[in-house]
Amino acid sequence: MFERLGGFAAVHAIVCEFYGRVADDDVLAPYFEHVDMRRLIDHQTKFIASVMGGPASYTNEALRQVHARHPIDRAAFEAMREAMRESLLACEVGEADCAAVIEEIEARAPYVINRS
């Protein structure tokens, strides 16, 4: 999927679209107030590339460690997942590919959500 959709350039566009939506979301925006967004966009691009079958990879333990310091509950995770789904569709990723990416993201919920 990664190569078919256009590689890192396409994934970077999706991630930029995603963070535009995040910045406008009352639930998600506070998580990113004091974050180096260029660095985060780079990491998120690699992460989304990895769930699309690209060359980057992130372990579940790495995801847990990175998110441990942030109070992320199911509502925040779902807001993030929806923003990503909307971003994928806005960037003309087909429904089946969008569903596959969202399924991969949802599979990692236990490593991101750390608050009830």
PyMOL commands that set and color helices and strands:
alter all, ss='L'
color gray80, all
select helices_A, chain A and resi 2-5+7-23+29-32+37-51+60-67+74-90+95-107+109-112
alter helices_A, ss='H'
color red, helices_A
deselect
rebuild
show_as cartoon
